Amino acid sequence: MRGRPEGVTRTLPDPHPRDSADSADSADPATRGSGLGARGLGLGTPDSELEEELLGKIRIAIVGVGNCASSLLQGLAYYRGKRPGGAVGLMHWDLAGYAPHDIEVSAAFDIDVRKVGKDVSEAIFEAPNCTTVFADSVPKAGVRVRMGRILDGFSAHLEDYPESRRFLLSDQREATRDEVVAALRESRTDVLVNYLPVGSERAARFYAECALEARVAMVNCMPVFLASDSAFAARFEEKGIPIIGDDIKAQLGATITHRMLTDLFRKRGVKLERTYQLNTGGNTDFLNMLNRSRLASKKVSKTEAVQSVAGERLRDEDIHIGPSDYVPWQNDNKVCFLRMEGSLFGDVPMHLELRLSVEDSPNSAGVAVDAIRCAKLALDRGLAGPVAAPSAYFMKHPPHQLCDDEAYAQTEAYIRGEPVPDAEEA
Ligand SMILES: NC(=O)c1ccc[n+]([C@@H]2O[C@H](COP(=O)([O-])OP(=O)(O)OC[C@H]3O[C@@H](n4cnc5c(N)ncnc54)[C@H](O)[C@@H]3O)[C@@H](O)[C@H]2O)c1
């Protein structure tokens, strides 16, 4: 992560700090961005009324209006109606001056006929999305879902399943790169949030290229390696654009639980000898992952997340982690079956079995809401390239793995605006 090269700093003072006493539901604008600046539009001087209106907001473009996007957008509406003390389910209400509802959707792209053309607040409730509805209502965003670029976002095996369960391609003309770039620029997007299906290698790179050209930050929630690919990360650094990635680590999901237990074995001197993590679910993410040829990077991401905190790396045949089956009636409920076998004092064997049941998409949104705000802080502070600490804490496959305690401490320091090691030094 590097400071933005001279001449392209986006930091602007906030001429309209909101009074936090008037608005108990709002984070303190005086400390927004840790006092290091308010908002960078990257589009010239904030002389228009529109730009003034956008100050203090975080404008996100969503790529893939699926279940994760649904939970995130529902969450923005849900927390708008809460007060800081009574808000359950957040790691931070006030993240360096940004509250959850300072995030707003500026643009959205999808390829499904039931979503393209609709206001994003309606599209999130269209099939095949099947996650829990927890927000009473989601106000109209005034943002229509645009037709994106299909590339490898759609896997042929989906056609064997009922339309209500799978993606259904729109016949609208696909967007060109120039159109996506123009949409990002015109919508004053700060951060592109990538929610494409697993295995969308070409599509993920296409949208990442658009982000680079439009000069917007990126939060990469899925396992195509961008932040953790040194060549791609260097492109973000050269362009002066921050990125947080790759592959979101859910709030209390299989990965963080498996990692914490692996770390516990290490700290308590128990040798971890064999482990598996089997996962089942009934959403399109699980349906898509039935195509094993799309899974290579997901498997690396999930397996490395655990291997990297083990006292000693396990042999490949002694660790099995991955999505295991698609069970339609589970919908967005994900069940993880975890087993760890080890040896404790006197080389005496022990084993642990755990079953975790979670709603998959709110579990990711609880982390995305902080990752997006950390990406915006990076913009405010003129940082470029992979943002090391939040990537390590929020993502399964960051450029540099840290144990979760260390990643947590560094992320909190980052949020406070204290110096934290660069990715290369972490
Ligand atoms: N739920 C979690 O906890 C979690 C954790 C880590 C990673 N992820 C990853 O996040 C991603 C999103 O998950 P989800 O559950 O929202 O998936 P989803 O299947 O519900 O949504 C994917 C969306 O992308 C759209 N899409 C497909 N190709 C596209 C293209 N080329 N351009 C634009 N849109 C396209 C689909 O129509 C769909 O709306 C997945 O890769 C998943 O593995 C989720």
The ligand as an SDF file (V2000), in Angstrom:
LIG
                    3D

 44 48  0  0  0  0  0  0  0  0999 V2000
  -21.9840  -15.3980    1.4820 N   0  0  0  0  0  0  0  0  0  0  0  0
  -20.7540  -15.3800    1.9150 C   0  0  0  0  0  0  0  0  0  0  0  0
  -20.5340  -15.4590    3.1310 O   0  0  0  0  0  0  0  0  0  0  0  0
  -19.6060  -15.2580    0.9830 C   0  0  0  0  0  0  0  0  0  0  0  0
  -18.3290  -15.3670    1.5180 C   0  0  0  0  0  0  0  0  0  0  0  0
  -17.2350  -15.2670    0.6770 C   0  0  0  0  0  0  0  0  0  0  0  0
  -17.3990  -15.0400   -0.6630 C   0  0  0  0  0  0  0  0  0  0  0  0
  -18.6470  -14.9510   -1.1980 N   0  0  0  0  0  0  0  0  0  0  0  0
  -18.7120  -14.7720   -2.6350 C   0  0  0  0  0  0  0  0  0  0  0  0
  -19.4300  -13.6050   -3.0010 O   0  0  0  0  0  0  0  0  0  0  0  0
  -19.9230  -13.7840   -4.3360 C   0  0  0  0  0  0  0  0  0  0  0  0
  -21.3930  -13.3870   -4.3590 C   0  0  0  0  0  0  0  0  0  0  0  0
  -22.1510  -14.3070   -3.5990 O   0  0  0  0  0  0  0  0  0  0  0  0
  -23.7360  -14.3060   -3.7040 P   0  0  0  0  0  0  0  0  0  0  0  0
  -24.2120  -15.2990   -2.6970 O   0  0  0  0  0  0  0  0  0  0  0  0
  -24.2640  -12.9290   -3.6840 O   0  0  0  0  0  0  0  0  0  0  0  0
  -23.9250  -14.9260   -5.1710 O   0  0  0  0  0  0  0  0  0  0  0  0
  -25.2570  -14.9130   -6.0530 P   0  0  0  0  0  0  0  0  0  0  0  0
  -25.1870  -16.1160   -6.9180 O   0  0  0  0  0  0  0  0  0  0  0  0
  -26.4590  -14.7600   -5.1810 O   0  0  0  0  0  0  0  0  0  0  0  0
  -25.1280  -13.5730   -6.9140 O   0  0  0  0  0  0  0  0  0  0  0  0
  -24.3020  -13.4230   -8.0290 C   0  0  0  0  0  0  0  0  0  0  0  0
  -24.9480  -12.3720   -8.9250 C   0  0  0  0  0  0  0  0  0  0  0  0
  -24.0500  -12.0820   -9.9780 O   0  0  0  0  0  0  0  0  0  0  0  0
  -24.8040  -11.9180  -11.1780 C   0  0  0  0  0  0  0  0  0  0  0  0
  -23.8820  -12.0800  -12.3010 N   0  0  0  0  0  0  0  0  0  0  0  0
  -23.3990  -13.2230  -12.8490 C   0  0  0  0  0  0  0  0  0  0  0  0
  -22.5400  -12.9360  -13.8410 N   0  0  0  0  0  0  0  0  0  0  0  0
  -22.4770  -11.5820  -13.9220 C   0  0  0  0  0  0  0  0  0  0  0  0
  -21.7630  -10.6910  -14.7730 C   0  0  0  0  0  0  0  0  0  0  0  0
  -20.9190  -11.1470  -15.7060 N   0  0  0  0  0  0  0  0  0  0  0  0
  -21.9230   -9.3560  -14.5900 N   0  0  0  0  0  0  0  0  0  0  0  0
  -22.7750   -8.8910  -13.6290 C   0  0  0  0  0  0  0  0  0  0  0  0
  -23.4870   -9.7000  -12.8030 N   0  0  0  0  0  0  0  0  0  0  0  0
  -23.3240  -11.0330  -12.9490 C   0  0  0  0  0  0  0  0  0  0  0  0
  -25.8850  -12.9590  -11.0530 C   0  0  0  0  0  0  0  0  0  0  0  0
  -26.9790  -12.7300  -11.9140 O   0  0  0  0  0  0  0  0  0  0  0  0
  -26.2530  -12.8240   -9.5760 C   0  0  0  0  0  0  0  0  0  0  0  0
  -27.2400  -11.8270   -9.3900 O   0  0  0  0  0  0  0  0  0  0  0  0
  -19.6830  -15.2610   -4.6830 C   0  0  0  0  0  0  0  0  0  0  0  0
  -18.5240  -15.3850   -5.4550 O   0  0  0  0  0  0  0  0  0  0  0  0
  -19.4590  -15.8880   -3.3250 C   0  0  0  0  0  0  0  0  0  0  0  0
  -18.6630  -17.0690   -3.3640 O   0  0  0  0  0  0  0  0  0  0  0  0
  -19.7570  -15.0380   -0.4000 C   0  0  0  0  0  0  0  0  0  0  0  0
  1  2  1  0
  2  3  2  0
  2  4  1  0
  4  5  1  0
  4 44  2  0
  5  6  2  0
  6  7  1  0
  7  8  2  0
  8  9  1  0
  8 44  1  0
  9 10  1  0
  9 42  1  0
 10 11  1  0
 11 12  1  0
 11 40  1  0
 12 13  1  0
 13 14  1  0
 14 15  2  0
 14 16  1  0
 14 17  1  0
 17 18  1  0
 18 19  2  0
 18 20  1  0
 18 21  1  0
 21 22  1  0
 22 23  1  0
 23 24  1  0
 23 38  1  0
 24 25  1  0
 25 26  1  0
 25 36  1  0
 26 27  1  0
 26 35  1  0
 27 28  2  0
 28 29  1  0
 29 30  1  0
 29 35  2  0
 30 31  1  0
 30 32  2  0
 32 33  1  0
 33 34  2  0
 34 35  1  0
 36 37  1  0
 36 38  1  0
 38 39  1  0
 40 41  1  0
 40 42  1  0
 42 43  1  0
M  CHG  2   8   1  16  -1
M  END
$$$$
